[in-house]
Amino acid sequence: MPRPGFVLDVDRSTPPILFWRGENYSLEKLPADRSRVIYAPEPEAAIDDIDSAIRHALLNPIEMDPLPTLLFPGMKLTIAFDDISLPLPKMTRPDIRQRVIEAVLDLAADAGVDDVHIIAALALHRRMTEDELRHMLGDRVYDAFAPRGMLYQHDAEDQDNLALLGETPHGEEVEINKRAAESDLLVYVNINLVAMDGGWKSTATGLSSYRSLRHHHNTHTMENSRSFMDQHKSELHKSNWRMGEIMKKHGPKIFQIETTVNNDTFPSAFDFLGKREWEWNARDRAKFVASSAALNRTPARMRRNIFQSIEAPHQMTSIQAGEVEAVHKVTTANVYRQQLVEVQGQTDILTMGIPFICPYNVNSIMNPILVMCTGLGYFFNLYRNKPLVREGGVIIMTHPTTNEFHPVHHPSYIDFFEQVLTETTVPSELEARFEKKFAEDEWYKHLYRTGNAYHGVHPFYMWYWGSHALQHCGKVIIVGGDAPTIRRLGFTPASTFNDALEIASDVVGRSPTITHFHTPPIMIADVK
Amino acid sequence: MKALRVDRSTGRFMLARLVSGIDTGTAAKIGPLTLTNCEPPALVNNEWQRVHPLLTGICGSDLATVEGHASTYFEHWVSFPFVPGHEIVGTLDSGERVVIEPVLGHAARGAELPFPDAAPGDGDDYAHLAMPPLEPGIQIGFCNSTGGGWATELIAHASQIHTIASDMPDERAVLVEPVAGGIHAALLAISHANKTETPLFAVLGAGTMGLSAIAALRKYSPQATIIVGARYPAQMRLAKTFGATSVVKPDELMRAVRHAAGCHVVGDYLSSGTHVTIDAVGNSDSIALSLRMTRPRGRIVLMGMPSEVTTDLTGLWHRETQLMGAYTYGTETLPNGTKQRTFLMAIELANEIRAEQMLSATYPLSEYQQALRHASEAGARGAIKVAFDMRQEKLR
C-alpha cells in the first residue's frame, strides 16, 4: 500500500533536503521550527495487465457505445494522440500511446476500416523527430502509417487543412484540424500527467490553430485561474469546455481515451531522488555523493545528454474511454488520487528546485524562459484552493539559468529573450505590444512547419503561464544561476540558498515560514 | 600657446601602434603626441580669426592617429606637425562663443565654390584640400597651418565659424560637430529609404557618432523602426533616449533585424533585412554583419572610419548592396526637398536632445594621457564622449 503525501515539519534533526538544480542537485539545510517539506504520495500500483485493461476500456466505455460498434467499413477514422510534452521524463517502451493505438487499430482492422489517419496533436509545439515518434508509437505503427503519409503531425499553420467549426457565445473561434473535423470518428489518445491535461483541452487545444488558441492562452485566462490544475476554478478549462460545446454541435464524434500514470519517476540509478531524505540508506547517500560529484565535473552538454536519456519507469494506473466529459471526470479523480497532498495553510517563502525537464524541453535545453515557466507556471500552480505561498510572499528557485537556448527547437524564444524581455517583463504589456508580431512571423511559421521549432508565439504562452505567480508574489529569487540572465527575467539572483533567505527577508521579515515543494515527482498541494 | 602636437615620427607612430593594444595612455606618452608650448598659427588673411577653445572633444579618428592606426591614405591629406582636435567650442577674440565646422573647404583656401553658398564639406573635387595657401589638411585638427582644438588657440576661416546662443552650454556645443556627422549619415540613410513610409534602419555601434545618427534618424524619419546594436549599458540607455525602437547587444542585432523585417534566414544572411544599416563601428566584423542584415539593394552607410578591412564581398555583389561612406557634412537635402547646412541643423538637434548627455568627462590638457586612456576605454567605463577642457588654462 503506497504511503500518501506527507508534510514534514523541519526540526534540528532533519537532514538537509534535496534541491534540484537543473541537471544537478544539492542538499540544503532548511531553518528548523519554521520550515516544512511537502513530499508527493508514493507511486500507486500499476495495472497488472495493461493490454487487457485497454481492451476493457474500449469495449466498456463511459456514456458511449463500445468502440467496435462505432467502426464500419468506408468510414473516416482519425486517431489523435498527445505529443512528446508528456509524460515526463519519457516512459520506457512500450509507451502507453503505442499500446492504446495498437488496440484501436486492431479493432478498426476487425471492422474493415481502412481510411485511418494518425495525427500527433501538437498544437503549437514542435514537430517530433522520427526517433521520437517511433519511441512513442512503436515501430509497427510507425512503419505501417508514416511512409504512406497516414501518420503525421498536426500543422496549426496549414490554412488549407483547418476547419472553423464555429464560435462560442464568448466569441471564441473553434478551429481544428480539418481531417479530424471531417472524420466519422475521432479517437483521442491521452496521457493525463497533471490535472490540467485532458478533457476538451485534448482536442480544442491539441488539434487547434493560433486563431483558436489565443482565446484561452492569454494573460487574462492565466491571471484568473485559481489554479489551472483545478478545472472548476480554471478559466483555461472554462474556455476549452465552451469550445467543447461547439465541438459537440459541429465537430466530429469523439471517442476519448484517457490514461493516468503513477509517479514512479526515476529509474533505479536515480531512485534516491524520489525518496524522503531521512529514509535514505547508505547506498542512497553514496549514490547522491557520487552522482553529484561526477555531475559537477561533467561538461554541461554531456550532463544534459545523461538526464535527457532517462526513461521513467512510471506505468499506467487507469484507463477510461468514452464521452469526453464523463471520461475526464474519472481521469481527474484518478490524477488527484495519485497526486493530492493536503497542506495546512500558506507559507511566506516557497522554495522549489527546478529539475532538468519540463514539457517543452524534452531532448532539448531548459532555457531561461522555460525555467520561469516551470517554476512560476507549473510548480506554483500545482495547488488547489489557494497557492502554497501567501500573497506578497517570496518564491526561491534553484537552477543554473544560463543564457542558453536550443536554436532549432526554440528560435523565437531567443528573440523573445533578447528583444521582448529587454523591454518589459509584464505579461499583459508584452502580450499587447509583441505577441501578434511573433505569432505572424513568417520565418517562425516556416521553422514550425518544416523544422522542429516551437511556434513563434510559444514563448509568450510560457510567460503567460507564470503571470498568476508574478501577480501574486512579492519577489522571485533564483539561486545559483547566471546573474545577468536572471535579472533579464526580472528576478533576483542569489549565490547561495542562505543568501536567498537573506534577500527574501526584505520582503517577508527575519523569521518567515518556509515551505519546500519537493517535486518531482509531480504532486498537487491541496492547501486548506 | 599650450598645445598637444603630433609630429611626423615613423618610429613613434610604430611604437604607439605596438603599445596601444595594451594601453592607450602609454601609447600617448611614447607616441607622436607631445604637450608643448609653441607659437600660435598665423592668421592667413582677414577672413580668418583666432579661436580660443573652451572644450574640444576626443574623436575616434583622433585616437586612431595618436595610437598610430590611421590609414596611410591620410599621408597626403595632412601636414605635420599638427594639433589634433576638431570638435570645438571656443571664443573669438571678441568674446563671441562659436562652434567650428572643421572642414577646410573651398572658401577657406580661396578656391572657387562648387556652387553658390556651398558649405566647407561640399564639392566633388578634393584638390583644394592639398593646395596653398594652407598646408595640406582635410580639416582643422589635421592641418599644420591652422592648429587644432587640443590647444589654447587656433585659427578658423569665416566659413567655418558658427555663433551659438548664449543659453547653449559649452558641454552641449562641443557635441555639435559629431551631431552634424550623425545627421549627415542619417540623411544618407533616409534618402535611400524614401519610397517606404516605415523604413527599417539598423545602427551598429552607439558611441557618440552612432547615438547622433540615432537621434537624427528619429527626428527626420519619425515613422522609422530603428534597431540599435550597443555594447554597454550607458550606450544602450542613451540610444533608447535618443529614439531607438529597440536596443540589443551587437550579437543579438541580426536576430532583432530579422524579426523586425519578418524575413527568413538563409545561411549566414537574412533573406531581406534593413533598408539601410549605419555602421558606426567600421571594422571587418561590423561591415560583414552589415552586409548580412541589409536587404538586397539596400544601403550600408559607413560612418566609422574603417582603415583596412577583410570582408567577403560576394554578398554585396549578389544583393547589389550599396556601401557608402559618410565622412562629414555640408549642405543637406532634407526629405521634404529643402536644402540646409548640416551644422545649423546640428545646433538645433543638439539643443533638442540635450547633447551634453553624451559628454561624460573632461580633462585639462596636462592630463592628456589619462584623457586619451579614458576615451579609448569609454564604453567599458560607462562613458560616451571625453573632452579636453581649456577653460582654466592660463595661456587662453
Interface residues (C-beta under 8 A of the other chain):
Chain A: I414 D415 E418 Q419 T422 E423 K437 F438 E440 D441 E442 W443 H446
Chain B: S246 V247 V248 K249 E252 R255 A256 R258 H259 G262 C263 H264 V265
